[in-house]
């Protein structure tokens, strides 16, 4: 195209994009592999314990996968619009395309898909990411996008989220993503501790850690919502239409998982108070030794409490003969003459 007198930059050819984020694909693959392994060993478990065990494994893996995956998701705030807008700088030619915006905790993702894809002798299918976390320089990534010659809609949205934009979107979303990501990492650690404690005879503490997992997930939503709700409106005009954003799938999935963790934690606390034996049976921790009893206090579950003296069999009184008693008395008190009495 430059050979025909056009001066605006362009891509050398269409670039195929992976259908989903590679980080999310790795996380989902790891947890699915763990689920398959647990399902394979499921036939080796007998009776009702098999159903309880499967329910615990599926629920725990779901909570862990969601807690870790949403931290890397770019769909906390999403928006999409169909627009008729300019395509390249210094060119009056316009295209019809679907423009999408996904805002995550560590950056934004902008998509531009033509309707149809083939327009102006080009394949209009772009998926560009601009990050601001883990030491990433957003301004440098935006400068690199200018050198690549990305389409106008992509550059326009990327500029709105830049650190020098008067909209202030960069500081608001970056701060919100920082605190929300920190809360999610703490929630993930609480989930790990909950799994460890639920595999030990400290079920109440495991329920407390599960409750903490849900609370930190809800705190992540609170920080993200507070930082973005009080943001002054910044219109995103693409041609004659305006792009609006709303909470995305990652936000609502985190909300549902957080409420689930809080509910499960409260149920375990109530069950431990009212039906501790059934709770232990659900986690396959019922005591099989009749000579050992476990204290009702959760903190003393690791110390076995043996039967009281009243529950123990009474010792038998063995009567000694008179001669044997006199001999024992003389050995113990050789100076006393009244041993025969």
C-alpha positions as CSV (number, residue, x, y, z in Angstrom):
1,X,0.0,0.0,0.0
2,X,2.9,2.4,0.7
3,X,4.0,1.8,-2.9
4,X,0.8,3.4,-4.2
5,X,1.6,6.7,-2.4
6,X,0.0,6.0,1.0
7,X,2.1,7.1,3.9
8,X,0.3,5.6,6.9
9,X,1.8,2.5,8.5
10,X,0.2,-0.9,8.5
11,X,0.7,-4.5,9.6
12,X,2.8,-6.6,7.3
13,X,0.2,-9.4,7.5
14,X,-2.6,-10.8,9.6
15,X,-1.5,-12.2,13.0
16,X,-3.5,-15.1,14.4
17,X,-4.2,-14.8,18.1
18,X,-4.7,-17.6,20.6
19,X,-8.4,-17.9,21.4
20,X,-7.9,-17.3,25.1
21,X,-5.3,-15.9,27.5
22,X,-2.4,-18.4,27.8
23,X,-2.1,-17.8,31.6
24,X,-5.8,-18.7,32.1
25,X,-5.4,-21.7,29.8
26,X,-2.4,-23.0,31.9
27,X,-4.4,-22.5,35.2
28,X,-7.5,-24.2,33.9
29,X,-5.4,-27.1,32.5
30,X,-3.6,-27.6,35.9
31,X,-6.9,-27.8,37.9
32,X,-8.6,-30.0,35.2
33,X,-5.7,-32.4,35.4
34,X,-5.9,-32.5,39.1
35,X,-9.7,-33.2,38.8
36,X,-9.1,-36.0,36.3
37,X,-6.5,-37.6,38.6
38,X,-9.0,-37.5,41.6
39,X,-11.8,-39.0,39.4
40,X,-9.5,-41.8,38.4
41,X,-8.8,-42.9,42.0
42,X,-12.5,-42.4,42.9
43,X,-13.5,-46.1,42.4
44,X,-11.0,-47.1,45.1
45,X,-13.1,-45.4,47.8
46,X,-15.9,-47.4,49.3
47,X,-19.5,-46.6,50.4
48,X,-21.0,-43.2,51.0
49,X,-17.5,-41.8,51.6
50,X,-17.0,-41.8,47.8
51,X,-19.8,-39.3,47.2
52,X,-18.7,-37.0,50.1
53,X,-15.1,-37.2,48.9
54,X,-16.0,-36.3,45.3
55,X,-18.1,-33.3,46.5
56,X,-15.3,-32.0,48.6
57,X,-12.7,-32.3,45.8
58,X,-14.9,-30.7,43.1
59,X,-15.8,-27.8,45.4
60,X,-12.3,-27.2,46.6
61,X,-10.8,-27.3,43.1
62,X,-13.5,-24.9,41.8
63,X,-12.8,-22.4,44.5
64,X,-9.0,-22.6,44.0
65,X,-9.3,-22.3,40.2
66,X,-11.6,-19.3,40.3
67,X,-9.5,-17.5,43.0
68,X,-6.3,-17.9,40.9
69,X,-7.8,-17.4,37.5
70,X,-9.7,-14.2,38.1
71,X,-6.4,-12.6,39.3
72,X,-5.1,-12.9,35.7
73,X,-8.4,-12.3,33.9
74,X,-8.9,-9.2,31.8
75,X,-12.7,-9.3,32.1
76,X,-13.4,-7.4,35.3
77,X,-14.9,-4.5,33.4
78,X,-16.0,-5.0,29.8
79,X,-17.7,-3.1,27.0
80,X,-18.4,-3.6,23.3
81,X,-20.0,-1.5,20.5
82,X,-20.5,-1.7,16.8
83,X,-19.1,1.5,15.2
84,X,-18.4,3.1,11.8
85,X,-15.1,4.8,12.4
86,X,-11.8,5.7,10.8
87,X,-9.3,3.0,10.3
88,X,-5.9,4.6,9.9
89,X,-4.3,7.9,10.7
90,X,-4.3,10.5,7.9
91,X,-6.8,8.6,5.9
92,X,-10.5,9.5,5.5
93,X,-11.5,5.8,4.8
94,X,-13.9,4.3,7.3
95,X,-14.7,0.8,8.4
96,X,-17.5,-1.0,10.1
97,X,-16.3,-3.0,13.1
98,X,-17.0,-4.3,16.5
99,X,-14.8,-2.7,19.1
100,X,-14.3,-4.4,22.5
101,X,-12.7,-3.2,25.7
102,X,-11.8,-5.5,28.6
103,X,-10.2,-4.1,31.7
104,X,-8.4,-6.4,34.1
105,X,-6.5,-6.0,37.3
106,X,-3.2,-5.6,35.4
107,X,-4.1,-3.9,32.2
108,X,-6.5,-3.6,29.4
109,X,-7.3,-5.6,26.2
110,X,-8.7,-4.0,23.1
111,X,-10.2,-5.9,20.2
112,X,-11.2,-4.7,16.8
113,X,-13.0,-7.1,14.4
114,X,-14.3,-5.9,11.1
115,X,-17.8,-6.6,9.9
116,X,-16.9,-8.2,7.5
117,X,-13.4,-9.0,8.5
118,X,-12.0,-8.3,5.0
119,X,-12.2,-4.5,4.3
120,X,-10.0,-2.1,2.4
121,X,-8.0,-5.1,1.2
122,X,-6.9,-5.9,4.7
123,X,-7.9,-8.4,7.4
124,X,-9.3,-6.3,10.3
125,X,-8.9,-8.6,13.3
126,X,-6.8,-7.1,16.1
127,X,-6.4,-8.1,19.7
128,X,-4.0,-5.8,21.6
129,X,-3.0,-5.8,25.3
130,X,-1.6,-3.0,27.3
131,X,-0.3,-3.8,30.8
132,X,0.6,-1.7,33.8
133,X,1.4,-4.3,36.5
134,X,4.6,-6.2,37.4
135,X,6.9,-3.4,36.3
136,X,5.3,-2.9,32.9
137,X,5.6,0.5,31.4
138,X,2.2,1.4,29.9
139,X,3.6,4.5,28.2
140,X,6.3,2.4,26.5
141,X,3.8,-0.1,25.3
142,X,1.6,2.7,23.9
143,X,4.6,4.2,22.1
144,X,5.4,0.7,20.6
145,X,1.8,0.5,19.4
146,X,2.2,3.9,17.6
147,X,5.3,2.5,15.9
148,X,3.4,-0.6,14.8
149,X,0.7,1.5,13.3
150,X,-2.3,0.1,15.0
151,X,-5.7,1.2,13.9
152,X,-7.2,4.4,15.2
153,X,-9.9,2.9,17.5
154,X,-7.2,0.8,19.3
155,X,-4.9,3.8,19.7
156,X,-7.8,6.0,20.8
157,X,-8.9,3.7,23.6
158,X,-5.3,3.0,24.7
159,X,-4.6,6.7,24.9
160,X,-7.7,7.2,27.1
161,X,-6.2,4.8,29.6
162,X,-2.7,6.3,29.4
163,X,-0.9,7.9,32.4
164,X,-1.0,11.3,30.8
165,X,-4.7,11.3,29.9
166,X,-6.9,13.9,31.6
167,X,-9.5,11.2,32.2
168,X,-7.5,9.7,35.1
169,X,-8.5,6.2,34.1
170,X,-5.0,4.9,34.5
171,X,-4.5,5.9,38.1
172,X,-8.0,4.7,39.2
173,X,-7.9,1.3,37.5
174,X,-4.2,0.7,38.3
175,X,-4.8,1.4,42.0
176,X,-8.0,-0.7,42.1
177,X,-6.2,-3.6,40.4
178,X,-3.3,-3.4,42.8
179,X,-5.4,-3.8,45.9
180,X,-7.8,-6.3,44.4
181,X,-5.0,-8.5,43.2
182,X,-3.4,-8.4,46.7
183,X,-6.7,-9.5,48.3
184,X,-7.0,-12.3,45.8
185,X,-3.5,-13.6,46.6
186,X,-4.3,-13.6,50.3
187,X,-7.6,-15.4,49.5
188,X,-5.6,-18.1,47.6
189,X,-3.3,-18.6,50.5
190,X,-6.3,-19.0,52.8
191,X,-7.7,-21.6,50.5
192,X,-4.4,-23.5,50.6
193,X,-4.5,-23.4,54.5
194,X,-8.2,-24.5,54.5
195,X,-7.3,-27.6,52.4
196,X,-4.5,-28.5,54.8
197,X,-6.6,-28.0,57.9
198,X,-9.6,-29.9,56.5
199,X,-7.4,-32.9,55.9
200,X,-6.5,-32.8,59.6
201,X,-8.7,-33.2,62.7
202,X,-9.0,-29.4,63.0
203,X,-12.2,-28.9,61.0
204,X,-13.4,-25.8,62.8
205,X,-10.2,-24.0,61.9
206,X,-10.5,-25.2,58.3
207,X,-13.9,-23.7,58.2
208,X,-12.5,-20.4,59.5
209,X,-9.9,-20.3,56.8
210,X,-12.6,-21.1,54.2
211,X,-14.6,-18.2,55.6
212,X,-11.5,-16.0,55.4
213,X,-11.1,-17.0,51.7
214,X,-14.6,-15.7,50.9
215,X,-14.1,-12.5,52.9
216,X,-10.9,-11.6,51.1
217,X,-12.5,-12.3,47.7
218,X,-15.3,-9.9,48.7
219,X,-12.8,-7.4,49.8
220,X,-11.2,-7.6,46.4
221,X,-14.5,-6.7,44.8
222,X,-15.0,-3.9,47.3
223,X,-11.7,-2.3,46.4
224,X,-12.3,-2.6,42.7
225,X,-15.8,-1.2,42.9
226,X,-14.9,1.7,45.2
227,X,-12.0,2.8,43.0
228,X,-14.1,2.6,39.8
229,X,-17.5,3.8,41.1
230,X,-16.3,7.2,42.2
231,X,-14.4,7.8,38.9
232,X,-15.7,10.8,37.0
233,X,-17.3,9.8,33.7
234,X,-15.0,9.7,30.7
235,X,-16.8,9.4,27.4
236,X,-15.3,6.9,24.9
237,X,-16.6,8.1,21.5
238,X,-16.0,5.8,18.5
239,X,-17.5,7.6,15.5
240,X,-21.1,8.5,16.3
241,X,-21.5,5.9,19.1
242,X,-20.2,5.8,22.7
243,X,-18.6,2.8,24.4
244,X,-19.9,2.0,27.9
245,X,-18.3,-0.5,30.3
246,X,-19.9,-2.6,33.0
247,X,-18.8,-5.3,35.4
248,X,-17.6,-8.4,33.5
249,X,-17.6,-12.2,34.1
250,X,-14.6,-12.2,36.3
251,X,-16.3,-9.7,38.7
252,X,-19.5,-11.8,39.0
253,X,-17.6,-15.1,39.2
254,X,-15.6,-13.8,42.1
255,X,-18.7,-12.5,43.8
256,X,-20.4,-15.9,43.5
257,X,-17.3,-17.8,44.7
258,X,-16.8,-15.4,47.6
259,X,-20.4,-15.8,48.8
260,X,-20.1,-19.6,48.4
261,X,-17.0,-19.7,50.6
262,X,-18.6,-17.5,53.3
263,X,-21.7,-19.8,53.2
264,X,-19.6,-22.9,53.5
265,X,-17.5,-21.5,56.3
266,X,-20.6,-20.5,58.3
267,X,-22.3,-23.9,57.7
268,X,-19.2,-25.7,59.0
269,X,-19.1,-23.5,62.2
270,X,-22.8,-24.2,62.8
271,X,-22.4,-27.9,62.1
272,X,-19.4,-28.1,64.4
273,X,-21.5,-26.5,67.2
274,X,-24.7,-28.7,66.6
275,X,-23.6,-31.9,64.9
276,X,-19.8,-32.3,65.3
277,X,-20.0,-36.1,64.8
278,X,-21.8,-35.8,61.5
279,X,-19.3,-33.1,60.4
280,X,-16.4,-35.5,61.1
281,X,-18.2,-38.3,59.3
282,X,-18.6,-36.1,56.2
283,X,-14.8,-35.4,56.2
284,X,-14.1,-39.1,57.0
285,X,-12.6,-38.4,60.4
286,X,-14.8,-40.5,62.7
287,X,-12.8,-42.2,65.5
288,X,-12.7,-46.0,65.1
289,X,-10.9,-46.8,68.4
290,X,-13.5,-47.2,71.2
291,X,-10.9,-46.7,73.9
292,X,-10.1,-43.2,72.7
293,X,-12.3,-40.3,72.8
294,X,-11.7,-36.9,71.3
295,X,-12.3,-33.7,73.3
296,X,-15.1,-31.6,72.1
297,X,-12.9,-28.5,72.1
298,X,-11.4,-28.2,68.6
299,X,-8.1,-27.0,69.9
300,X,-7.6,-30.3,71.7
301,X,-8.4,-32.6,68.9
302,X,-4.8,-33.6,68.4
303,X,-4.6,-34.9,72.0
304,X,-6.5,-38.1,72.7
305,X,-8.4,-38.2,76.0
306,X,-8.4,-41.7,77.6
307,X,-11.4,-43.0,79.6
308,X,-12.0,-41.6,83.0
309,X,-11.3,-43.7,86.1
310,X,-15.1,-44.1,86.7
311,X,-15.4,-45.7,83.2
312,X,-12.5,-48.1,83.8
313,X,-13.1,-51.5,85.2
314,X,-12.8,-51.7,89.0
315,X,-9.7,-53.4,90.3
316,X,-10.3,-56.7,92.1
317,X,-9.4,-57.0,95.7
318,X,-7.1,-60.0,96.1
319,X,-7.3,-61.4,99.7
320,X,-4.0,-62.7,101.1
321,X,-3.7,-65.5,103.6
322,X,-2.9,-64.7,107.2
323,X,0.6,-66.3,107.0
324,X,1.4,-64.3,103.9
325,X,0.2,-61.0,105.5
326,X,2.3,-61.7,108.6
327,X,5.4,-62.3,106.5
328,X,4.9,-59.1,104.6
329,X,4.3,-57.2,107.8
330,X,7.6,-58.5,109.4
331,X,9.5,-57.6,106.3
332,X,8.1,-54.0,106.2
333,X,8.2,-53.5,110.1
334,X,10.7,-55.8,111.7
335,X,10.5,-54.1,115.1
336,X,6.8,-54.3,115.6
337,X,5.5,-57.3,117.7
338,X,1.9,-56.9,116.6
339,X,2.3,-58.1,113.1
340,X,0.2,-61.2,113.9
341,X,-2.8,-58.9,114.8
